[in-house]
Amino acid sequence: MEKIPKTKDEIQRLIIAELRTFAQCEKAWGIVVVPIVDHTGVATWTVSRFHRGQSSAYACDRALQRIVPHYQQLYDLAQKH
């Protein structure tokens, strides 16, 4: 399956929207997507950190462990030139 190119901001918006649908993560503030320099793997990006806001850090971390691999299969990080 061909991955869809998305900008860093687009991926961040998609992930935070999904994250907020998980229990105890409704008030998460944001995440930071960074490129993966070593392209030997499937993913071209990862989440380096997140701001839980008033949400549970544990619940958000667990949710991101489910969300991020799924989105990495769908989207490539589009580099702006």
N, C-alpha and C positions, 0 to 999 in steps of 0.2 A: 504494500500500500504506500502510495506517495504521500509524504507529509506535507502539510499546509504551512507555508512560511508565515510567521507572525512576528511583529516587533516585540521588543522587551515589554513595552507598556501594554500591548494587547494581551500578551501571555499573563502578565501580572494581574490585569483586570479580570481575566477569565478565572484564574486560580482563586483570587480573593472572593469573587462572587460564589464560586463553588464551596470554598472553605466556610463561608458564612451560612451555608445550608446545613452544616453539621451541628449536632447538639453541643452546646457549650462553646461554640466558636462564632456565634452570631455577632459579636462585637469586636472581632479581629480587625485591626486597622490596616495592615498591609503586609506585603512580602517583597523580597528583592530577588529578581531573576538575574543570573550572571551566566555568561557564556562558558562552556567547557572547552578549554584550549586543546586538550588531547581528544581528537575526534575518532579514536579507535573504537569507541562504543557507539551505541545506538543514539544516545542523546547529544544534542548540541548545546544544551543549557541545563541549569539546575537552580534550585532555590537556595540562596546562601543564608538567608535569615528571614524571620517573620516578626511582626509586632502584634502581640496578642490582644492589645487593648485591655478590655475588661473581661476577656474570655479566658478559659482554662488553657494554660500553656501545654499541659499534657494532652488534652483533647485535640488541640490544634495541631500539635506535632503528629499525633496518630492519624489525623485526617489528612495532613499533607503527605504522609507516607503512602496513602492510598491515591490521592489526587495526582501528585507529581508524576509518578511513573506512567499513569494513563495519558496525561497530557504530553509527556515526552514522546510517546508513540504517535501522537496525532500531529504535533507541531514542531517545526524547526525554527530556530531563532534566525530571523532575517536581519542581516547586518545592514545598517544604513551607511551608504557611501557618500 
